[in-house]
Amino acid sequence: MKRIFLGLLAIGAACGGRTTLDDSELDGSVAQDGGVILKDGGPIQNDGGPIQIDAAPPPFDGGPPPVDAGPPPGTIQCGNTTCNPQTQVCCVTFNGQTTNEACTPQGQCNGASLGCTSAASCPPNEVCCATLTQQQQSAQCQAQCQGGFQHPQLCATDAECPQGMTCKPSPFGLNICRP
């Protein structure tokens, strides 16, 4: 209890305010607020009852927020927006060092036509597989991707990548599963 009193005293002094020591010598005299100061380190009486100090830590909140799981199921993440896979594709066009993504009606894309951008865009037990060749730049849902640079799996989270791979950004503005 002495430590708590001395700690509170130190805080009051550090804040530049007056302390109860300024008003008496810890001899049982009465402080300005009517509380009794006891020399033996007993409780400080304030309006008749001991001062309660809550020393309990704040409750555990369960940890950090969950990691974003990507786009809503059944949609195609396309830049900062989402496309409806029933009627649209994510059309990615390349302009020098930059890429542009836009939801475009199916069959009207003049760039990489992506029917998915992660497993969240696909039916259960399928993943999003890209084809990135000179002749074709597209992505569609399949049971398994061929792999390699020309046929990578597109992803939003590490959890959807095959074992030993993680979801990492690519130079094309898409995330792909890589070792």
N, C-alpha and C positions, 0 to 999 in steps of 0.2 A: 504494500500500500504506500510505503514511503517513496518507492521508485515512481509510482504513478503520480503522486503529489509533486515530487521534484521534477518529473517530466513535464507536468502541466505548468509548473512554475517556470521552467526553462522556456516553454513555448510562449507564455505570456511576456516574459522578459524579452525574448527575441522579437516579438511583434511590436515592441516599443510601448506597450500599454502598462498601466500600473498593475501591480500584483498585490495580493493580500499582505505580503511581507512589507510593502511600503507603508501599511497602516498599523502594523503591530510587530511584535517580536516573537510570534508563536507561543504566547504565554496564556492562551485561553481567552484573549480579548475578542471583541466583536469586530468583524470586518464591516466595510461600508454597506454591503448588501444584507447585513443581518446575520450572516453565517458565523459560526463559532470556529475559531482556529485553535487546534489543540497541539500542544508542544510535543506530545508523545507519538505523533504520527497517526493518530486516530482519524476517523472520517471527518471530512469537512461537512458541517451541518449547513444546509441551505434550505430555508423554509421548513425546517423541522425534520428532513429526511436525508439519508446519505446520498451522495452523488453517485449515480450509476454510470459506469463506463462500459460500453459494449466492446469487448475485446475480440468478439468472434469475427472471423474473416467473412467476406461476402460469400454467398452460396456459389457453388461451382456451376457454371453455365453450360457445361457440356462440350466445351472446346470451340475451335474455330468454325465458321460457317461452312456448309458443304460446298464442294467444288461444283462449279457450273457444269451440268451434264450435257450441254450443247443445246441444239434446237429442240423445239417441242416435237414429240413423236409424230411421224407422218408428214413432216414438212421438210423443205430443203433450205438449209441455211445458205444464204447468198449475200455475202458482204455483211451489211448491217440489217438486212431484212430477211424474211422467209418467203419461200414460194410454195404454191400449192402443186404438189407433184401430179395431181389429176389433170391439170391443164397447162402447167408451166414447167420450164426448166430454168436452171441458173445458167445464164449465158455469160461466159467469161471471155472478154476480148483483151488482147495484148496491145499496148501502145508504148513501144520502146521499153523502158524499164518498169513501167507500171501496168497493173491489171485493173480492169473495170468489171464489176459484177452487177448483173441486173436480171430480174425475173422477166422472162420472155415467153410468149406463147409457144407451145411445142411446135417444132418444125420451122421456126422463124429465127433461129439463132445463127448469127454469122461469126461464130467463134467456137469455143469449147462448150458443148451442150451437156450440162450436168443434170442428170435425172436424180441424182442424190449427191450429198456431200459428206455423209457419215452413215453409220449403221442405223442411227435414229430415223433416217429418211426411208429405211427399208422395212419390209415385212420381217417378222420374227425369224431368227436363224439365218438371215442373210446379211451381207456386208456391202459396202459401197466400193465398187471396183472401177478404177479409171483406166482409160486407154489413152496414152499420150504418145502418139506416133506422128510422123510427117503427114500421113493420110487422114488421121482421125484423132480428135481430142474430145473425149466424152466420158461419162461415168454412168453406170447403171448398177442396180442391185443384183447380186449373185450369191450363191452359196459359199464361194471361195474365190479369191483373186489369184491371178497367175503370178503376180509379184514382179520384182525387179523395177528398174527405172521407168519402163514403158507401161507397166501394168500394176501400179501400186494400189494399196487399199487406202481410201480416204477415211478420215476419222475426225472425231470431236474430242475424244477422251482416250487415255491410255488403256482403259478397260476393254475397249472393243478391238484392240490390236492383238495379233497373234503373240503367243508367248515369246519373250525375248525382244520384243519390239515396243517402242513407245510412239505416241502421237506427237509429231513435230511439224513446224511450219516448213513449207517448201518455197522455192523461188517463184512458184506460180500463184501464190496467194492462197493456197489450199493447205490443209494439214494432211499429212500422210504418215502411215505406219513405217517406222524405220528402226534399224538396230541401234 
